Amino acid sequence: MSSVSLNEKIPNNVDLAGDRKLQRALEEWQPNFIDWWMEMGPDGFQQDQIYLRTAVSVEEGGWAHFDYVKMPDYRWGIFLTPSSSERTIGFGDQIGTPVWEQVPGDLRKELRRIIVTQGDTEPASVEQQRLLGKCAPSLYDLRNLFQVNVEEGRHLWAMVYLLHSYFGRDGREEAEEMLVRRSGHRDSPRILETFNKPIDDWLAFFCFTMFTDRDGKYQLAALAESGFDPLARSTQFMLTEEAHHLFVGETGVGRVVERTAELMKAAPSGDVKAVGGIPLDIIQKYLNEWYSSSLDLFGGEDSSNAAIYFATGLKGRYKETTSSKITDHVALDGCYSLQIPNGEGGFTSQEIPLRRAMNLVLRDSYVDDCYRALERWNGVLEKAGLTERLYLASDRFNRRMGSCANLPIAPDGSMMRPEVYAGRIADWLPTQGDLAYVRSCMVSVTEPGKFAGWIAPPRKGIDGQPIDFKYVQFH
């Protein structure tokens, strides 16, 4: 592991200057990335000074530096956590053997697929969010949006580095394709459907960073266990940056709930729409929409790919090698019991071999994390003296992936008659009217320390700055 080279054209700690061929390839890709950023990145703010954090180290205590920077000048780079000569594969059939510094020939296809799929999500989210800056509820939130955006760009760089370094011409072509696909494009969409969904308002953005970025946390954590060491070290550092994205989502939803609770108590008859707030029932519909879509990102419940990834040491479970809850790292004997539709309006139990159920095991950790956030939001309602509560829908509801895909299942997990389900879906998912109302609340607030009427201020600012700090300086 070399030291961090911050003054290079591409900041890095992988001794990029020592591999001239790789350096040239990435420097040729860099202008295309900037062209993509200028076309598909935040619209209308590229010349403004944003108070952003930039990675300057891989040390735990001081890895980031905060300062004003124009987003096109952001120092995107390549950062891997330090390597360890003693690290071994921690799970699967090759447990205890040394990790790989090069791609095993028989796993080349699988590894490339994993890296491309992960990499494709990063520019996709930037594209989904590119217009949100024009209706930001505060400078604090505007800055947080841009922080998320530039770090998704850096996470793209992390995956592109791996493609260029270890996959030859195939990798270079895949890296180019990352900049060709577009979120929601009819002919060239992003790989995963959740990353083709529109994000036209800030409640959707907060739900995305709460639920979809949280899926990213668990996927990255599973890859941080990988026997392919460069991938593991890349995703370990990505998790350092990802934590802020989850903070933005969880606290963002919480601040909307807090403001809605205030308005429910103050507004005549509790009608928060009359005073420009977002009703709890609409918030709940957004939670249902983004939670169910994010569950799809974990893949099928019974998955041969998941079994292969685990068996070969490509992808582990959440905290596979550090959690005291996981004692069997081979997972040949266990089963996962799952209730699946029986075709007769009910459900029946199915036993899935544990290795084939690794998507579910990872998803369970994710769901537990989401419930922790839900308890915090409901704590806000309880503190306000309200009896209403938010909920997480059943993992069977509104699914497009797995055994319950496209079935008429209610948020409580019960099967319904199709015609009854069709008549109730507007109670559970955002309608066009709901979306239009939320968009009508989205007004730009650019005075430092001021916030739109539908969201509460945060408890504190970023990087020790006050809430009324000028997080964005417009040119």
C-alpha positions in Angstrom: 0.0 0.0 0.0 1.4 3.3 -1.0 0.8 6.7 0.6 -2.0 8.9 -0.5 -1.1 11.0 -3.6 -3.4 14.0 -3.4 -1.7 16.2 -6.0 -1.9 13.7 -8.8 -4.4 14.2 -11.7 -6.3 11.3 -10.1 -5.8 11.4 -6.3 -5.1 7.8 -5.2 -3.3 5.5 -2.7 -2.7 2.7 -5.2 0.5 3.9 -6.6 -1.2 4.8 -9.9 2.0 6.5 -11.1 3.8 3.2 -10.9 1.5 1.7 -13.6 1.7 4.0 -16.6 -0.6 1.9 -18.8 -3.3 1.9 -16.1 -2.8 5.6 -15.4 -3.1 6.5 -19.1 -6.3 4.5 -19.4 -7.9 6.1 -16.4 -6.8 9.6 -17.5 -8.5 8.9 -20.8 -11.7 7.9 -19.0 -11.6 11.0 -16.8 -12.7 13.6 -19.3 -15.6 11.4 -20.3 -16.6 11.2 -16.7 -16.5 15.0 -16.4 -18.5 15.3 -19.6 -21.1 13.0 -18.0 -21.0 14.9 -14.8 -21.6 18.2 -16.5 -24.5 16.7 -18.5 -26.2 14.5 -15.9 -24.9 15.9 -12.5 -26.7 18.5 -10.4 -28.4 20.9 -12.9 -27.7 24.6 -12.4 -25.1 24.6 -9.6 -21.8 23.6 -11.2 -20.2 27.0 -10.8 -21.3 27.5 -7.1 -19.0 27.0 -4.2 -20.2 24.1 -2.0 -19.0 23.3 1.5 -18.0 19.6 0.8 -15.9 17.0 2.5 -13.2 15.4 0.3 -11.3 12.2 1.1 -7.7 12.9 1.8 -6.6 9.8 3.7 -7.7 6.3 4.6 -6.9 6.8 8.3 -9.9 6.3 10.5 -9.6 9.5 12.5 -9.0 12.1 9.8 -9.9 10.8 6.4 -11.8 13.8 5.2 -11.2 17.5 4.7 -14.0 20.1 4.5 -13.8 23.3 2.4 -15.6 25.2 -0.4 -15.2 23.7 -3.9 -17.0 23.8 -7.2 -18.4 20.4 -7.9 -16.6 19.9 -11.3 -13.3 20.6 -9.4 -14.0 18.0 -6.8 -11.0 15.7 -6.3 -12.5 12.4 -7.2 -10.0 9.6 -6.6 -9.2 6.0 -5.8 -8.9 5.0 -2.2 -8.5 1.5 -0.8 -8.2 0.6 2.9 -4.7 -0.7 3.9 -3.9 -4.3 2.8 -3.0 -7.1 5.2 -0.6 -9.8 4.3 -2.3 -12.0 6.9 -5.9 -11.7 5.6 -7.5 -15.0 4.5 -10.9 -15.9 3.0 -13.3 -16.0 5.9 -16.1 -18.1 4.5 -17.2 -20.7 1.9 -15.3 -23.6 0.4 -11.9 -21.8 0.5 -12.1 -20.6 4.0 -8.7 -20.0 5.6 -6.8 -19.7 2.3 -5.1 -16.5 1.3 -7.2 -13.8 -0.3 -6.6 -13.1 -4.0 -4.7 -10.1 -5.3 -5.7 -11.1 -8.9 -9.0 -12.3 -10.4 -9.2 -16.1 -10.4 -9.8 -17.2 -14.0 -12.8 -19.3 -13.2 -14.5 -16.5 -11.3 -13.8 -13.7 -13.8 -17.4 -13.5 -15.2 -19.0 -13.5 -11.7 -16.7 -10.9 -10.3 -17.1 -8.6 -13.3 -20.9 -8.9 -13.0 -20.8 -8.0 -9.3 -18.5 -4.9 -9.9 -20.5 -3.7 -12.9 -23.8 -4.0 -11.1 -22.5 -2.1 -8.1 -20.8 0.5 -10.2 -23.9 1.1 -12.3 -25.9 2.2 -9.3 -23.6 5.1 -8.5 -24.1 7.3 -11.5 -27.7 6.2 -11.7 -28.5 7.9 -8.4 -26.8 11.1 -9.5 -29.0 11.1 -12.6 -32.1 10.5 -10.6 -31.4 13.5 -8.3 -30.0 16.0 -10.8 -33.0 18.4 -10.6 -33.6 18.4 -6.9 -31.2 21.3 -6.2 -33.7 23.7 -7.7 -36.3 23.0 -5.0 -34.1 22.4 -1.9 -35.7 23.2 1.4 -32.5 24.8 2.8 -28.9 25.5 2.1 -28.1 22.7 4.7 -30.1 20.2 2.7 -28.8 21.5 -0.7 -25.2 20.9 0.6 -26.1 17.4 1.8 -27.6 16.5 -1.6 -24.4 17.6 -3.4 -22.2 15.7 -0.9 -24.2 12.6 -1.7 -23.8 13.2 -5.4 -20.1 13.8 -5.5 -19.5 10.7 -3.3 -21.6 8.6 -5.6 -19.3 9.8 -8.3 -16.3 8.7 -6.3 -17.8 5.3 -5.7 -18.2 5.0 -9.5 -14.4 5.7 -9.7 -13.8 2.9 -7.2 -15.5 0.4 -9.4 -14.0 1.7 -12.6 -10.6 1.4 -11.2 -11.2 -2.3 -10.5 -12.6 -2.8 -14.0 -9.6 -1.1 -15.6 -7.0 -2.8 -13.4 -8.2 -6.4 -13.5 -10.4 -7.0 -16.5 -8.5 -5.8 -19.5 -10.4 -4.7 -22.6 -13.7 -6.1 -21.2 -13.3 -3.9 -18.1 -12.5 -0.8 -20.1 -15.6 -1.3 -22.3 -17.8 -1.9 -19.2 -16.4 1.4 -17.7 -17.4 3.2 -20.9 -20.9 1.8 -20.7 -21.3 3.2 -17.2 -21.3 6.6 -18.8 -23.6 5.6 -21.6 -26.6 4.2 -19.7 -29.1 6.7 -18.3 -31.5 6.3 -15.4 -35.0 5.8 -16.8 -33.9 5.8 -20.4 -36.2 3.8 -22.6 -33.5 2.2 -24.7 -30.5 2.3 -22.4 -31.7 2.2 -18.8 -29.7 1.5 -15.7 -29.3 -2.2 -14.7 -31.4 -2.3 -11.6 -35.0 -1.1 -11.9 -35.0 0.9 -8.6 -32.3 3.1 -10.2 -34.6 4.0 -13.1 -37.4 5.4 -10.8 -37.9 9.2 -10.9 -37.0 11.2 -7.9 -38.9 14.5 -8.3 -39.2 15.7 -4.8 -37.3 15.7 -1.5 -39.4 13.3 0.3 -38.6 10.7 -2.4 -34.9 11.7 -2.0 -35.0 11.2 1.7 -36.7 7.8 1.2 -34.1 6.8 -1.4 -31.2 7.7 0.8 -32.9 6.0 3.8 -33.9 2.7 2.1 -32.0 2.4 -1.2 -28.7 3.7 0.0 -29.2 1.4 3.0 -29.4 -1.5 0.7 -26.1 -0.2 -0.7 -24.6 -0.4 2.8 -25.4 -4.0 3.1 -24.3 -4.9 -0.4 -21.0 -3.1 0.2 -20.6 -4.7 3.6 -21.1 -8.2 2.0 -18.5 -7.4 -0.6 -16.1 -6.0 2.0 -15.8 -9.7 3.1 -14.8 -10.8 -0.4 -11.9 -13.0 -1.1 -10.9 -10.7 -3.9 -8.9 -8.3 -1.8 -8.9 -5.2 -4.0 -12.8 -5.3 -4.1 -13.0 -5.8 -0.3 -10.6 -2.9 0.4 -12.5 -0.7 -2.1 -15.9 -1.3 -0.6 -14.6 -1.0 3.0 -13.6 2.6 2.3 -16.8 3.2 0.4 -18.7 2.3 3.6 -16.9 5.1 5.4 -18.5 7.6 3.0 -21.8 5.8 2.7 -22.6 6.5 6.4 -23.4 10.1 5.7 -25.8 9.2 2.9 -27.8 7.0 5.4 -27.7 9.9 7.9 -29.2 12.2 5.3 -32.1 9.8 4.6 -32.9 8.7 8.1 -32.8 12.2 9.6 -34.5 13.7 6.5 -37.5 11.5 6.9 -37.4 12.1 10.7 -37.4 15.9 10.2 -40.4 15.7 7.8 -42.3 13.6 10.4 -41.3 16.1 13.2 -42.6 19.0 11.2 -45.8 17.2 10.3 -46.4 16.3 13.9 -46.0 20.0 14.8 -48.5 21.1 12.1 -51.0 18.4 13.1 -51.2 19.9 16.6 -51.4 23.4 15.3 -53.5 23.2 12.2 -57.3 23.5 12.3 -58.7 19.9 12.5 -55.2 18.6 12.1 -55.3 19.3 8.3 -51.6 19.8 7.6 -52.2 20.4 3.9 -54.0 23.6 4.8 -50.7 24.9 6.2 -48.3 23.4 3.6 -47.3 20.3 5.5 -47.1 16.7 4.2 -49.7 14.4 5.9 -48.6 11.2 7.6 -50.6 9.1 5.2 -48.6 10.4 2.3 -45.4 9.9 4.1 -46.4 6.3 4.8 -47.1 5.8 1.1 -43.7 7.0 0.2 -42.2 4.6 2.8 -44.1 1.8 1.3 -43.0 2.6 -2.2 -39.3 3.0 -1.6 -39.0 0.2 1.0 -40.6 -2.4 -1.2 -38.6 -1.3 -4.2 -35.3 -1.5 -2.2 -36.2 -5.0 -1.0 -36.1 -6.1 -4.6 -32.4 -5.1 -4.8 -31.5 -8.1 -2.7 -32.6 -10.5 -5.5 -34.5 -13.7 -5.4 -35.1 -15.6 -2.2 -33.8 -18.9 -3.5 -30.7 -18.0 -5.6 -28.1 -20.2 -7.2 -26.0 -17.1 -7.8 -26.0 -16.2 -4.1 -24.9 -19.8 -3.3 -22.0 -19.5 -5.9 -20.9 -16.2 -4.6 -20.8 -17.5 -1.0 -19.2 -20.9 -1.8 -16.4 -19.4 -3.9 -15.6 -16.6 -1.4 -16.8 -13.7 -3.5 -19.5 -12.3 -1.2 -20.2 -13.0 2.4 -22.9 -12.1 4.9 -23.1 -8.8 6.8 -20.2 -8.7 9.2 -19.4 -12.3 8.2 -16.0 -12.4 10.0 -16.6 -9.9 12.8 -20.1 -10.7 14.2 -20.3 -13.0 17.2 -23.8 -14.1 15.9 -22.2 -15.9 12.9 -20.3 -19.1 14.0 -20.7 -21.3 11.0 -18.8 -19.7 8.1 -19.2 -22.7 5.7 -23.0 -22.8 5.8 -23.4 -26.3 4.3 -25.9 -27.7 6.8 -28.5 -25.1 7.6 -31.8 -24.1 6.0 -33.9 -21.0 5.8 -37.6 -21.4 6.3 -39.7 -19.1 4.1 -43.4 -18.7 3.6 -44.2 -18.6 -0.1 -47.5 -18.3 -2.0 -49.2 -21.6 -2.5 -51.3 -20.6 -5.5 -54.5 -21.0 -3.6 -54.7 -17.6 -1.9 -52.5 -18.5 1.0 -48.9 -19.4 1.9 -46.9 -22.5 2.6 -43.6 -23.1 4.2 -40.5 -23.8 2.1 -37.0 -24.8 3.3 -34.2 -23.3 1.3 -30.6 -24.5 1.7 -28.8 -21.8 3.6 -26.2 -21.0 0.9 -29.1 -20.5 -1.6 -30.8 -18.2 0.9 -27.9 -15.8 1.4 -29.9 -12.9 -0.3 -32.5 -13.4 2.5 -29.9 -13.6 5.2 -28.4 -10.3 4.1 -31.9 -8.8 3.7 -32.8 -9.7 7.2 -30.0 -7.6 8.5 -31.2 -4.7 6.4 -34.8 -5.1 7.6 -33.7 -5.0 11.2 -31.8 -1.8 10.5 -34.8 -0.2 8.9 -37.0 -1.1 12.0 -34.5 0.7 14.1 -35.0 3.9 12.1 -38.8 3.4 12.2 -38.7 3.3 16.0 -36.9 6.7 16.0 -39.6 8.2 13.7 -42.4 6.8 15.8 -40.6 8.1 18.9 -41.0 11.6 17.3 -44.8 11.1 17.1 -45.0 9.7 20.6 -43.0 12.7 22.0 -45.4 15.0 20.2 -48.3 13.3 22.0 -49.8 11.8 18.9 -51.3 8.3 18.7 -50.5 7.8 15.0 -47.6 5.5 14.0 -45.7 4.7 10.9 -45.0 1.1 9.8 -42.9 -1.0 7.5 -44.9 -3.0 5.1 -44.6 -6.7 4.8 -41.7 -7.9 2.6 -44.4 -9.5 0.4 -46.0 -6.2 -0.5 -45.6 -4.4 -3.9 -42.8 -6.7 -5.0 -41.3 -7.0 -8.5 -38.8 -9.7 -7.6 -39.0 -13.1 -5.9 -41.9 -15.5 -5.0 -44.3 -12.6 -4.3 -43.6 -10.6 -7.5 -46.7 -8.9 -9.0 -49.1 -10.6 -6.6 -52.1 -8.8 -4.9 -50.7 -8.8 -1.4 -51.6 -6.1 1.2 -49.1 -4.2 3.4 -49.9 -6.6 6.3 -48.7 -9.5 4.1 -52.1 -11.1 3.4 -53.2 -12.3 0.0 -56.2 -10.4 -1.5 -58.5 -10.9 -4.4 -57.0 -9.0 -7.4 -60.1 -6.7 -7.8 -60.1 -5.8 -4.1 -56.3 -5.1 -4.2 -56.7 -2.9 -7.2 -59.4 -0.9 -5.3 -57.1 -0.4 -2.3 -53.7 0.3 -3.9 -54.3 4.1 -3.8 -54.4 3.8 0.0 -51.0 2.3 0.1 -48.8 3.8 -2.7 -48.5 7.4 -3.8 -51.2 8.5 -6.3 -50.6 11.1 -9.0 -52.5 13.5 -6.8 -50.2 12.7 -3.8 -47.1 13.2 -6.0 -48.4 16.5 -7.4 -49.2 17.8 -3.9 -45.7 16.9 -2.5 -44.2 18.6 -5.6 -46.3 21.7 -4.9 -44.6 21.9 -1.4 -41.1 21.9 -3.0 -40.1 25.5 -2.9 -36.5 26.7 -2.9 -35.2 28.2 0.3 -31.7 29.7 0.0 -31.5 32.1 3.0 -29.0 30.7 5.5 -30.7 29.2 8.5 -34.1 29.2 6.9 -36.1 26.1 6.1 -39.2 25.2 4.0 -42.4 24.9 6.0 -42.8 21.2 5.5 -39.6 20.1 7.2 -38.0 20.8 10.6 -34.5 22.1 11.0 -31.7 19.6 11.9 -30.4 19.3 15.5 -27.0 20.6 14.4 -25.0 21.6 11.4 -22.3 19.8 9.4 -18.6 19.7 10.4 -19.4 21.6 13.6 -20.8 24.5 11.7 -23.9 26.3 12.9 -27.2 25.6 11.1 -27.3 29.0 9.6 -23.8 28.6 8.1 -23.6 29.5 4.4 -23.2 25.9 3.1 -23.5 27.0 -0.5 -22.1 30.2 -2.0 -23.8 31.1 -5.2 -21.7 32.6 -8.0 
